Every structure is written in C-alpha cells, then in structure tokens.
Amino acid sequence: MKFTLGARLTAEFIGTAFLVAAVVGSGVMGEKLAGGNVAIALLANTIATGAALIALISMFGSVSGAHFNPVVSLADAISGDLSWPDARAYVAVQVVGGIAGAAFAHLMFGLPVVSLARHARGGPALALSEFIATFGLLSVIWGCSRFRPAMVPVAVGSYITAAYWFTASTSFANPAVTIARSLSNTFAGIRPVDVPLFLGAQIAGGLAATWVFRRLRRVAEIQREL
C-alpha cells in the first residue's frame, strides 16, 4: 500500500519525536535513579533507546520506511528509492520532530522546554566514533532491508544498543537527534558548538556505507548475469 506524502511525513515526525523523547527522557530518568553512577544511567539510556527503536520501526516501517534519520533519507534518495523532493521534506520533519521530542521530554520531567546543552563532545576520537557508528547503522539497514527485511526493527535496535557502548560518542548516528540533543542540557545533551563535527562525521559515514553497499549490489548483479 502506497501512503500519501502527508501520511509519510506525519509518521516521520511522530517517530522521530518519540525517538528523541526516549533518548532524552530515559537519560533524565536514568540520571535521577542512578545515584551518581554514570554507567547505570547510560545502561538505562541504552536499553530505552534500543527498545524504542524496535517499537517505532515496527510501527511506522510500512508507512514511511521509518527513517527517523536524515542520513537514512539521504541514502534512500541516492539509491533512487526516495525522490529528492520527498527526501528534503523527510529531513525537515525529522529535525522538527526531534526538537519537539526533546521539548516534550523536558516538559514531562518539569524542565525548561529548551535549554542549550553544556555537555562537551568534541575532538577527532568522537568524530571517528560517529563516522563508524553511522557507517555501521547504514550497513545494518542496507543489508537487512535487501535480504532480511523482517529483521530491520530488531537489527537496528540491537545495533544502536551495542553501539552506545563500543563507540566513544555513544553513537548518536543521526543528525536530527544530534540537533535536538543540543537543545537539551541533560544527560543526553551535546554542546551546540560540537554539533557540526558530529553532523559531518555522520553524513560521511552514511555516504561511505551507501557507496559500499551499492558496489556490493552491483557485483552481485554482474555475477547473476554471468
């Protein structure tokens, strides 16, 4: 079933908003309950984010593709699965939805609607982490969507859960989420000044994964022709 652009954009807005609300809200809750133990707070943040991704992708995958991520929409446009005008609209609602999700998370915990983050997340190590995190995320999406589409929700949620812990940046891997988290002076926040570095690394990682999987697909097509 083909959904209208309006329906797909609504799904992307709601999905991204809930994703960011899960990230920010679980960070606040985890920090409140962890008694100063950062590892426990991060674990709570990780589990909530991974679980939310599985639920949201399962819910909206058949409507909009459940991108919730500008890099995923960019990759889909490059591959020809999404038109460029639709991709631009996806990115716009993802960014707005992410900001809305952060605002609602703040309101649920009685915090200011918007507060610029002061959590420093800069430097080449974190930029490399974001490149690797996003490369891995797009690789999981490309690989599963082509060969095991039913596994996409679990695979993406599982990957992000793992990447929270094996990357130094805790795997933002999403420009819309990164922008929204810069407006949240909470456990999940990132200073606005550090955002451009993260965005550049995320886009580069996503483009690299897209190029690799397009090459692999082309090789597979050539082998079938032979």
Secondary structure, DSSP 4 states (H G I P E B T S, - for coil): -PPPHHHHHHHHHHHHHHHHHHHHHHHHHHHHHTTT-HHHHHHHHHHHHHHHHHHHHHHHHHHH----SHHHHHHHHHHTSS-HHHHHHHHHHHHHHHHHHHHHHHHHTT--S---------SHHHHHHHHHHHHHHHHHHHHHHHH-GGGHHHHHHHHHHHHHHHSTT-----HHHHHHHTT--STT---GGGHHHHHHHHHHHHHHHHHHHHHHHHHHHHHHH-
